[in-house]
Amino acid sequence: MLRAKRFEIRNLKKEHELNIILGKICSILNRSDQAQEYFIRSSRPEMALDMRCDLQDFKIAHKIAEKIAPQKIPNIGRKLGLQYEIEGHYNDALKIYETS
């Protein structure tokens, strides 16, 4: 984990956009909500979606996808539906499967 964070910090040198830099720093510090806000305000808002998927936070990822990447909703919807099934929320899973 520490090695991965060092790698992320080194890659910050290559980035030129402030919102992306701040988003990555917040992500490294496990401040996902702040990171998401910075990524959404950046020129690459899909980074917020990718971060939420990496964290397996598919509820939030699904909401983000509705706004910035509707083509990714079916894939995220399947993952969210599975997450609901595992949690025992079968009605919610069915709703997601039907709409994705």
MOPAC internal coordinates of N, CA, C and O (Angstrom, degrees):
PM7 1SCF
backbone

  N    0.0000 0     0.00 0     0.00 0    0    0    0
  C    1.4493 1     0.00 0     0.00 0    1    0    0
  C    1.5303 1   110.75 1     0.00 0    2    1    0
  O    1.2310 1   120.84 1   132.05 1    3    2    1
  N    1.3194 1   116.00 1   -47.95 1    3    2    1
  C    1.4637 1   119.83 1   179.01 1    5    3    2
  C    1.5183 1   111.01 1   -61.15 1    6    5    3
  O    1.2310 1   120.90 1   140.96 1    7    6    5
  N    1.3263 1   115.89 1   -39.04 1    7    6    5
  C    1.4644 1   120.19 1   178.87 1    9    7    6
  C    1.5276 1   110.93 1   -63.24 1   10    9    7
  O    1.2310 1   120.41 1   139.37 1   11   10    9
  N    1.3164 1   116.83 1   -40.63 1   11   10    9
  C    1.4603 1   121.01 1   179.17 1   13   11   10
  C    1.5267 1   110.43 1   -64.41 1   14   13   11
  O    1.2310 1   120.09 1   140.77 1   15   14   13
  N    1.3210 1   117.44 1   -39.23 1   15   14   13
  C    1.4593 1   120.28 1   179.43 1   17   15   14
  C    1.5312 1   111.26 1   -67.16 1   18   17   15
  O    1.2310 1   120.27 1   142.91 1   19   18   17
  N    1.3361 1   117.09 1   -37.09 1   19   18   17
  C    1.4686 1   119.84 1   175.82 1   21   19   18
  C    1.5179 1   110.41 1   -61.28 1   22   21   19
  O    1.2310 1   120.92 1   138.67 1   23   22   21
  N    1.3356 1   115.85 1   -41.33 1   23   22   21
  C    1.4578 1   121.14 1   178.85 1   25   23   22
  C    1.5254 1   110.24 1   -61.30 1   26   25   23
  O    1.2310 1   120.38 1   136.70 1   27   26   25
  N    1.3331 1   116.89 1   -43.30 1   27   26   25
  C    1.4585 1   120.81 1   179.60 1   29   27   26
  C    1.5211 1   111.08 1   -63.50 1   30   29   27
  O    1.2310 1   120.40 1   138.75 1   31   30   29
  N    1.3149 1   116.84 1   -41.25 1   31   30   29
  C    1.4604 1   120.61 1  -179.63 1   33   31   30
  C    1.5299 1   110.36 1   -64.47 1   34   33   31
  O    1.2310 1   120.20 1   138.63 1   35   34   33
  N    1.3153 1   117.22 1   -41.37 1   35   34   33
  C    1.4749 1   120.42 1   178.08 1   37   35   34
  C    1.5285 1   111.20 1   -61.40 1   38   37   35
  O    1.2310 1   120.47 1   142.74 1   39   38   37
  N    1.3252 1   116.70 1   -37.26 1   39   38   37
  C    1.4580 1   120.19 1  -179.32 1   41   39   38
  C    1.5265 1   112.95 1   -70.64 1   42   41   39
  O    1.2310 1   119.87 1   163.35 1   43   42   41
  N    1.3179 1   117.85 1   -16.65 1   43   42   41
  C    1.4647 1   120.47 1   177.94 1   45   43   42
  C    1.5232 1   111.82 1   -63.48 1   46   45   43
  O    1.2310 1   120.44 1   152.25 1   47   46   45
  N    1.3210 1   116.77 1   -27.75 1   47   46   45
  C    1.4689 1   120.64 1   179.70 1   49   47   46
  C    1.5236 1   111.91 1   -60.03 1   50   49   47
  O    1.2310 1   120.64 1   150.93 1   51   50   49
  N    1.3255 1   116.38 1   -29.07 1   51   50   49
  C    1.4639 1   121.25 1  -176.88 1   53   51   50
  C    1.5277 1   112.37 1   -82.92 1   54   53   51
  O    1.2310 1   120.36 1   164.26 1   55   54   53
  N    1.3175 1   116.92 1   -15.74 1   55   54   53
  C    1.4672 1   121.01 1  -175.35 1   57   55   54
  C    1.5220 1   110.53 1   -86.97 1   58   57   55
  O    1.2310 1   121.01 1   -37.77 1   59   58   57
  N    1.3365 1   115.67 1   142.23 1   59   58   57
  C    1.4550 1   120.46 1  -177.69 1   61   59   58
  C    1.5244 1   113.03 1  -116.10 1   62   61   59
  O    1.2310 1   120.03 1   166.32 1   63   62   61
  N    1.3133 1   117.55 1   -13.68 1   63   62   61
  C    1.4652 1   120.29 1  -176.79 1   65   63   62
  C    1.5284 1   110.27 1   -93.56 1   66   65   63
  O    1.2310 1   121.00 1   -54.87 1   67   66   65
  N    1.3250 1   115.69 1   125.13 1   67   66   65
  C    1.4595 1   121.59 1  -174.65 1   69   67   66
  C    1.5308 1   112.89 1   -58.93 1   70   69   67
  O    1.2310 1   119.64 1   134.89 1   71   70   69
  N    1.3344 1   118.30 1   -45.11 1   71   70   69
  C    1.4661 1   120.14 1  -178.60 1   73   71   70
  C    1.5277 1   112.07 1   -61.70 1   74   73   71
  O    1.2310 1   120.13 1   144.56 1   75   74   73
  N    1.2983 1   117.35 1   -35.44 1   75   74   73
  C    1.4680 1   120.05 1   178.14 1   77   75   74
  C    1.5227 1   110.37 1   -71.47 1   78   77   75
  O    1.2310 1   120.48 1   138.04 1   79   78   77
  N    1.3146 1   116.68 1   -41.96 1   79   78   77
  C    1.4693 1   120.12 1   177.44 1   81   79   78
  C    1.5273 1   109.85 1   -59.93 1   82   81   79
  O    1.2310 1   120.60 1   131.77 1   83   82   81
  N    1.3257 1   116.46 1   -48.23 1   83   82   81
  C    1.4662 1   120.03 1  -179.56 1   85   83   82
  C    1.5289 1   111.06 1   -64.31 1   86   85   83
  O    1.2310 1   120.41 1   141.41 1   87   86   85
  N    1.3226 1   116.82 1   -38.59 1   87   86   85
  C    1.4569 1   120.34 1   177.37 1   89   87   86
  C    1.5177 1   112.21 1   -62.31 1   90   89   87
  O    1.2310 1   120.80 1   137.42 1   91   90   89
  N    1.3214 1   116.07 1   -42.58 1   91   90   89
  C    1.4654 1   119.53 1   178.80 1   93   91   90
  C    1.5224 1   111.73 1   -67.10 1   94   93   91
  O    1.2310 1   120.53 1   141.07 1   95   94   93
  N    1.3170 1   116.59 1   -38.93 1   95   94   93
  C    1.4656 1   119.79 1   177.95 1   97   95   94
  C    1.5266 1   109.88 1   -63.55 1   98   97   95
  O    1.2310 1   120.06 1   134.24 1   99   98   97
  N    1.3205 1   117.50 1   -45.76 1   99   98   97
  C    1.4601 1   120.82 1   177.90 1  101   99   98
  C    1.5226 1   110.81 1   -61.46 1  102  101   99
  O    1.2310 1   120.60 1   141.18 1  103  102  101
  N    1.3115 1   116.46 1   -38.82 1  103  102  101
  C    1.4642 1   120.41 1   178.50 1  105  103  102
  C    1.5289 1   111.06 1   -63.28 1  106  105  103
  O    1.2310 1   120.57 1   136.87 1  107  106  105
  N    1.3135 1   116.52 1   -43.13 1  107  106  105
  C    1.4654 1   121.50 1   178.32 1  109  107  106
  C    1.5322 1   110.34 1   -61.61 1  110  109  107
  O    1.2310 1   120.99 1   144.40 1  111  110  109
  N    1.3220 1   115.71 1   -35.60 1  111  110  109
  C    1.4654 1   121.01 1  -179.02 1  113  111  110
  C    1.5348 1   112.29 1   -86.51 1  114  113  111
  O    1.2310 1   120.38 1  -169.79 1  115  114  113
  N    1.3268 1   116.88 1    10.21 1  115  114  113
  C    1.4707 1   123.26 1   179.73 1  117  115  114
  C    1.5258 1   112.87 1    60.74 1  118  117  115
  O    1.2310 1   120.84 1  -143.62 1  119  118  117
  N    1.3056 1   116.00 1    36.38 1  119  118  117
  C    1.4654 1   121.90 1   174.97 1  121  119  118
  C    1.5237 1   108.11 1  -108.93 1  122  121  119
  O    1.2310 1   121.66 1  -107.17 1  123  122  121
  N    1.3008 1   114.44 1    72.83 1  123  122  121
  C    1.4594 1   121.92 1  -171.34 1  125  123  122
  C    1.5222 1   113.63 1   -62.20 1  126  125  123
  O    1.2310 1   120.23 1   139.71 1  127  126  125
  N    1.3187 1   117.16 1   -40.29 1  127  126  125
  C    1.4663 1   119.45 1  -178.97 1  129  127  126
  C    1.5229 1   111.44 1   -63.65 1  130  129  127
  O    1.2310 1   120.79 1   136.80 1  131  130  129
  N    1.3308 1   116.10 1   -43.20 1  131  130  129
  C    1.4700 1   119.52 1   177.83 1  133  131  130
  C    1.5247 1   110.75 1   -67.19 1  134  133  131
  O    1.2310 1   120.61 1   138.22 1  135  134  133
  N    1.3303 1   116.45 1   -41.78 1  135  134  133
  C    1.4672 1   120.09 1   178.67 1  137  135  134
  C    1.5197 1   110.13 1   -59.18 1  138  137  135
  O    1.2310 1   120.78 1   136.06 1  139  138  137
  N    1.3182 1   116.12 1   -43.94 1  139  138  137
  C    1.4634 1   120.69 1   179.76 1  141  139  138
  C    1.5235 1   111.06 1   -58.32 1  142  141  139
  O    1.2310 1   120.16 1   134.88 1  143  142  141
  N    1.3165 1   117.29 1   -45.12 1  143  142  141
  C    1.4610 1   120.96 1  -179.84 1  145  143  142
  C    1.5330 1   111.61 1   -61.07 1  146  145  143
  O    1.2310 1   120.50 1   135.40 1  147  146  145
  N    1.3117 1   116.65 1   -44.60 1  147  146  145
  C    1.4697 1   119.64 1   178.20 1  149  147  146
  C    1.5242 1   111.37 1   -63.74 1  150  149  147
  O    1.2310 1   120.21 1   135.83 1  151  150  149
  N    1.3301 1   117.20 1   -44.17 1  151  150  149
  C    1.4576 1   119.78 1   179.95 1  153  151  150
  C    1.5224 1   111.20 1   -62.96 1  154  153  151
  O    1.2310 1   120.10 1   138.51 1  155  154  153
  N    1.3167 1   117.42 1   -41.49 1  155  154  153
  C    1.4679 1   120.41 1  -179.01 1  157  155  154
  C    1.5270 1   111.00 1   -64.55 1  158  157  155
  O    1.2310 1   120.22 1   145.90 1  159  158  157
  N    1.3230 1   117.18 1   -34.10 1  159  158  157
  C    1.4671 1   120.96 1   178.85 1  161  159  158
  C    1.5256 1   112.73 1   -79.43 1  162  161  159
  O    1.2310 1   120.41 1   171.68 1  163  162  161
  N    1.3233 1   116.82 1    -8.32 1  163  162  161
  C    1.4654 1   120.45 1  -176.84 1  165  163  162
  C    1.5324 1   110.81 1   -83.95 1  166  165  163
  O    1.2310 1   121.55 1     0.71 1  167  166  165
  N    1.3032 1   114.64 1  -179.29 1  167  166  165
  C    1.4691 1   120.13 1   176.65 1  169  167  166
  C    1.5308 1   111.34 1   -78.58 1  170  169  167
  O    1.2310 1   120.47 1   174.17 1  171  170  169
  N    1.3434 1   116.70 1    -5.83 1  171  170  169
  C    1.4623 1   121.06 1   179.50 1  173  171  170
  C    1.5365 1   110.39 1  -129.60 1  174  173  171
  O    1.2310 1   120.15 1  -110.00 1  175  174  173
  N    1.3362 1   117.31 1    70.00 1  175  174  173
  C    1.4633 1   120.59 1  -177.13 1  177  175  174
  C    1.5235 1   113.70 1   -63.27 1  178  177  175
  O    1.2310 1   120.30 1   161.25 1  179  178  177
  N    1.3205 1   117.02 1   -18.75 1  179  178  177
  C    1.4686 1   119.46 1   178.14 1  181  179  178
  C    1.5298 1   112.11 1   -64.38 1  182  181  179
  O    1.2310 1   120.53 1   164.35 1  183  182  181
  N    1.3317 1   116.59 1   -15.65 1  183  182  181
  C    1.4663 1   119.47 1   176.31 1  185  183  182
  C    1.5309 1   110.57 1   -64.97 1  186  185  183
  O    1.2310 1   120.22 1   148.26 1  187  186  185
  N    1.3321 1   117.18 1   -31.74 1  187  186  185
  C    1.4709 1   120.56 1   176.17 1  189  187  186
  C    1.5232 1   109.72 1   -65.53 1  190  189  187
  O    1.2310 1   120.88 1   138.48 1  191  190  189
  N    1.3082 1   115.92 1   -41.52 1  191  190  189
  C    1.4640 1   121.05 1   178.37 1  193  191  190
  C    1.5279 1   110.92 1   -64.41 1  194  193  191
  O    1.2310 1   120.57 1   134.58 1  195  194  193
  N    1.3081 1   116.52 1   -45.42 1  195  194  193
  C    1.4675 1   120.88 1   178.93 1  197  195  194
  C    1.5272 1   111.48 1   -61.64 1  198  197  195
  O    1.2310 1   120.63 1   138.61 1  199  198  197
  N    1.3267 1   116.41 1   -41.39 1  199  198  197
  C    1.4591 1   120.20 1   179.83 1  201  199  198
  C    1.5263 1   110.67 1   -62.53 1  202  201  199
  O    1.2310 1   120.48 1   134.80 1  203  202  201
  N    1.3311 1   116.69 1   -45.20 1  203  202  201
  C    1.4712 1   120.39 1  -179.42 1  205  203  202
  C    1.5287 1   110.75 1   -65.19 1  206  205  203
  O    1.2310 1   120.04 1   142.46 1  207  206  205
  N    1.3140 1   117.52 1   -37.54 1  207  206  205
  C    1.4692 1   119.62 1   177.13 1  209  207  206
  C    1.5276 1   110.59 1   -67.47 1  210  209  207
  O    1.2310 1   120.31 1   139.42 1  211  210  209
  N    1.3230 1   117.01 1   -40.58 1  211  210  209
  C    1.4639 1   120.47 1   177.09 1  213  211  210
  C    1.5213 1   111.33 1   -60.25 1  214  213  211
  O    1.2310 1   120.95 1   144.24 1  215  214  213
  N    1.3344 1   115.78 1   -35.76 1  215  214  213
  C    1.4634 1   120.65 1   178.42 1  217  215  214
  C    1.5289 1   112.41 1   -81.56 1  218  217  215
  O    1.2310 1   120.67 1   177.42 1  219  218  217
  N    1.3226 1   116.32 1    -2.58 1  219  218  217
  C    1.4596 1   123.92 1  -176.06 1  221  219  218
  C    1.5269 1   111.57 1    58.84 1  222  221  219
  O    1.2310 1   121.00 1  -144.63 1  223  222  221
  N    1.2964 1   115.70 1    35.37 1  223  222  221
  C    1.4569 1   122.72 1   175.92 1  225  223  222
  C    1.5270 1   107.09 1   -99.25 1  226  225  223
  O    1.2310 1   121.66 1  -107.07 1  227  226  225
  N    1.3303 1   114.43 1    72.93 1  227  226  225
  C    1.4587 1   120.33 1  -170.34 1  229  227  226
  C    1.5202 1   113.41 1   -73.89 1  230  229  227
  O    1.2310 1   119.30 1   158.10 1  231  230  229
  N    1.3188 1   118.94 1   -21.90 1  231  230  229
  C    1.4677 1   120.64 1   176.58 1  233  231  230
  C    1.5263 1   109.75 1   -63.40 1  234  233  231
  O    1.2310 1   121.07 1   130.91 1  235  234  233
  N    1.3186 1   115.57 1   -49.09 1  235  234  233
  C    1.4703 1   119.51 1   179.38 1  237  235  234
  C    1.5210 1   110.22 1   -70.84 1  238  237  235
  O    1.2310 1   120.24 1   140.44 1  239  238  237
  N    1.3252 1   117.16 1   -39.56 1  239  238  237
  C    1.4718 1   120.42 1   178.88 1  241  239  238
  C    1.5313 1   110.72 1   -59.16 1  242  241  239
  O    1.2310 1   120.57 1   140.73 1  243  242  241
  N    1.3162 1   116.52 1   -39.27 1  243  242  241
  C    1.4701 1   121.02 1   179.33 1  245  243  242
  C    1.5260 1   110.42 1   -62.66 1  246  245  243
  O    1.2310 1   120.27 1   136.92 1  247  246  245
  N    1.3353 1   117.09 1   -43.08 1  247  246  245
  C    1.4698 1   121.11 1   178.33 1  249  247  246
  C    1.5265 1   111.29 1   -64.48 1  250  249  247
  O    1.2310 1   120.53 1   138.87 1  251  250  249
  N    1.3189 1   116.60 1   -41.13 1  251  250  249
  C    1.4700 1   120.16 1   178.62 1  253  251  250
  C    1.5209 1   109.89 1   -64.95 1  254  253  251
  O    1.2310 1   120.51 1   136.27 1  255  254  253
  N    1.3175 1   116.63 1   -43.73 1  255  254  253
  C    1.4703 1   120.92 1  -178.70 1  257  255  254
  C    1.5260 1   111.34 1   -60.88 1  258  257  255
  O    1.2310 1   120.28 1   144.37 1  259  258  257
  N    1.3204 1   117.08 1   -35.63 1  259  258  257
  C    1.4707 1   119.72 1   178.24 1  261  259  258
  C    1.5210 1   111.37 1   -58.56 1  262  261  259
  O    1.2310 1   120.52 1   147.30 1  263  262  261
  N    1.3318 1   116.61 1   -32.70 1  263  262  261
  C    1.4681 1   121.23 1  -176.79 1  265  263  262
  C    1.5221 1   113.40 1   -89.59 1  266  265  263
  O    1.2310 1   120.46 1   139.83 1  267  266  265
  N    1.3509 1   116.73 1   -40.17 1  267  266  265
  C    1.4649 1   117.28 1  -170.45 1  269  267  266
  C    1.5236 1   115.28 1  -116.68 1  270  269  267
  O    1.2310 1   119.93 1   162.84 1  271  270  269
  N    1.3270 1   117.74 1   -17.16 1  271  270  269
  C    1.4712 1   119.24 1  -176.45 1  273  271  270
  C    1.5238 1   110.91 1  -150.26 1  274  273  271
  O    1.2310 1   120.10 1  -112.16 1  275  274  273
  N    1.3459 1   117.41 1    67.84 1  275  274  273
  C    1.4659 1   119.76 1  -177.27 1  277  275  274
  C    1.5293 1   113.85 1   -59.60 1  278  277  275
  O    1.2310 1   119.96 1   157.53 1  279  278  277
  N    1.3221 1   117.69 1   -22.47 1  279  278  277
  C    1.4627 1   120.32 1   178.78 1  281  279  278
  C    1.5269 1   111.76 1   -68.49 1  282  281  279
  O    1.2310 1   119.87 1   162.27 1  283  282  281
  N    1.3208 1   117.86 1   -17.73 1  283  282  281
  C    1.4659 1   121.13 1  -179.66 1  285  283  282
  C    1.5269 1   112.97 1   -93.79 1  286  285  283
  O    1.2310 1   120.12 1   175.66 1  287  286  285
  N    1.3215 1   117.38 1    -4.34 1  287  286  285
  C    1.4670 1   121.14 1  -177.62 1  289  287  286
  C    1.5240 1   112.76 1   -59.21 1  290  289  287
  O    1.2310 1   118.36 1   135.32 1  291  290  289
  N    1.3354 1   120.73 1   -44.68 1  291  290  289
  C    1.4693 1   118.41 1  -179.03 1  293  291  290
  C    1.5322 1   113.64 1   -58.44 1  294  293  291
  O    1.2310 1   119.92 1   136.37 1  295  294  293
  N    1.3097 1   117.76 1   -43.63 1  295  294  293
  C    1.4619 1   121.05 1  -179.83 1  297  295  294
  C    1.5298 1   111.46 1   -66.28 1  298  297  295
  O    1.2310 1   120.67 1   133.45 1  299  298  297
  N    1.3165 1   116.33 1   -46.55 1  299  298  297
  C    1.4621 1   120.60 1   179.06 1  301  299  298
  C    1.5246 1   109.68 1   -66.52 1  302  301  299
  O    1.2310 1   120.30 1   142.34 1  303  302  301
  N    1.3181 1   117.03 1   -37.66 1  303  302  301
  C    1.4590 1   121.22 1   178.39 1  305  303  302
  C    1.5184 1   112.37 1   -60.24 1  306  305  303
  O    1.2310 1   120.32 1   139.30 1  307  306  305
  N    1.3148 1   117.00 1   -40.70 1  307  306  305
  C    1.4733 1   119.88 1   177.34 1  309  307  306
  C    1.5265 1   110.70 1   -63.04 1  310  309  307
  O    1.2310 1   120.67 1   137.77 1  311  310  309
  N    1.3097 1   116.33 1   -42.23 1  311  310  309
  C    1.4682 1   119.98 1   179.47 1  313  311  310
  C    1.5274 1   110.98 1   -67.37 1  314  313  311
  O    1.2310 1   120.50 1   140.28 1  315  314  313
  N    1.3308 1   116.66 1   -39.72 1  315  314  313
  C    1.4575 1   120.51 1   178.14 1  317  315  314
  C    1.5258 1   110.23 1   -66.68 1  318  317  315
  O    1.2310 1   120.54 1   138.02 1  319  318  317
  N    1.3224 1   116.58 1   -41.98 1  319  318  317
  C    1.4618 1   120.41 1   177.44 1  321  319  318
  C    1.5217 1   111.49 1   -59.50 1  322  321  319
  O    1.2310 1   120.63 1   136.75 1  323  322  321
  N    1.3055 1   116.40 1   -43.25 1  323  322  321
  C    1.4617 1   120.47 1   177.87 1  325  323  322
  C    1.5274 1   110.72 1   -63.32 1  326  325  323
  O    1.2310 1   120.87 1   139.02 1  327  326  325
  N    1.3258 1   115.94 1   -40.98 1  327  326  325
  C    1.4619 1   120.23 1   178.00 1  329  327  326
  C    1.5298 1   110.22 1   -61.05 1  330  329  327
  O    1.2310 1   120.34 1   136.34 1  331  330  329
  N    1.3240 1   116.96 1   -43.66 1  331  330  329
  C    1.4671 1   120.90 1   177.08 1  333  331  330
  C    1.5286 1   110.99 1   -61.74 1  334  333  331
  O    1.2310 1   120.34 1   137.85 1  335  334  333
  N    1.3303 1   116.95 1   -42.15 1  335  334  333
  C    1.4643 1   120.27 1   179.00 1  337  335  334
  C    1.5256 1   111.25 1   -60.39 1  338  337  335
  O    1.2310 1   120.60 1   134.10 1  339  338  337
  N    1.3204 1   116.46 1   -45.90 1  339  338  337
  C    1.4602 1   121.17 1  -179.90 1  341  339  338
  C    1.5314 1   110.71 1   -60.38 1  342  341  339
  O    1.2310 1   120.93 1   143.37 1  343  342  341
  N    1.3378 1   115.82 1   -36.63 1  343  342  341
  C    1.4675 1   120.92 1   179.49 1  345  343  342
  C    1.5225 1   112.10 1   -78.60 1  346  345  343
  O    1.2310 1   120.34 1   172.47 1  347  346  345
  N    1.3367 1   116.95 1    -7.53 1  347  346  345
  C    1.4622 1   120.64 1  -179.99 1  349  347  346
  C    1.5132 1   114.71 1    86.69 1  350  349  347
  O    1.2310 1   119.83 1  -167.19 1  351  350  349
  N    1.3213 1   117.93 1    12.81 1  351  350  349
  C    1.4692 1   122.53 1   179.59 1  353  351  350
  C    1.5393 1   108.67 1   -96.13 1  354  353  351
  O    1.2310 1   121.08 1  -107.07 1  355  354  353
  N    1.3160 1   115.53 1    72.93 1  355  354  353
  C    1.4621 1   121.07 1  -171.46 1  357  355  354
  C    1.5260 1   112.94 1   -68.10 1  358  357  355
  O    1.2310 1   119.86 1   143.22 1  359  358  357
  N    1.3205 1   117.87 1   -36.78 1  359  358  357
  C    1.4670 1   119.73 1   178.75 1  361  359  358
  C    1.5205 1   111.24 1   -65.27 1  362  361  359
  O    1.2310 1   120.96 1   138.54 1  363  362  361
  N    1.3413 1   115.77 1   -41.46 1  363  362  361
  C    1.4664 1   119.58 1   177.34 1  365  363  362
  C    1.5314 1   110.62 1   -63.96 1  366  365  363
  O    1.2310 1   120.91 1   139.45 1  367  366  365
  N    1.3319 1   115.86 1   -40.55 1  367  366  365
  C    1.4722 1   120.48 1   178.58 1  369  367  366
  C    1.5233 1   109.94 1   -61.14 1  370  369  367
  O    1.2310 1   120.36 1   135.23 1  371  370  369
  N    1.3129 1   116.91 1   -44.77 1  371  370  369
  C    1.4649 1   121.03 1  -179.40 1  373  371  370
  C    1.5265 1   110.84 1   -61.69 1  374  373  371
  O    1.2310 1   120.31 1   136.90 1  375  374  373
  N    1.3228 1   117.00 1   -43.10 1  375  374  373
  C    1.4723 1   120.74 1   178.53 1  377  375  374
  C    1.5194 1   111.40 1   -60.08 1  378  377  375
  O    1.2310 1   120.73 1   136.39 1  379  378  377
  N    1.3309 1   116.22 1   -43.61 1  379  378  377
  C    1.4671 1   120.44 1   179.35 1  381  379  378
  C    1.5154 1   110.52 1   -64.59 1  382  381  379
  O    1.2310 1   120.17 1   135.79 1  383  382  381
  N    1.3444 1   117.28 1   -44.21 1  383  382  381
  C    1.4568 1   120.66 1  -179.41 1  385  383  382
  C    1.5349 1   110.27 1   -61.98 1  386  385  383
  O    1.2310 1   120.51 1   141.42 1  387  386  385
  N    1.3083 1   116.62 1   -38.58 1  387  386  385
  C    1.4753 1   120.12 1  -178.38 1  389  387  386
  C    1.5211 1   112.57 1   -70.22 1  390  389  387
  O    1.2310 1   120.11 1   149.67 1  391  390  389
  N    1.3189 1   117.39 1   -30.33 1  391  390  389
  C    1.4635 1   119.55 1  -176.66 1  393  391  390
  C    1.5319 1   113.20 1   -96.31 1  394  393  391
  O    1.2310 1   119.91 1   168.00 1  395  394  393
  N    1.3248 1   117.78 1   -12.00 1  395  394  393
  C    1.4630 1   119.87 1  -177.45 1  397  395  394
  C    1.5027 1   111.99 1   -93.76 1  398  397  395
  O    1.2310 1   120.10 1   180.00 1  399  398  397

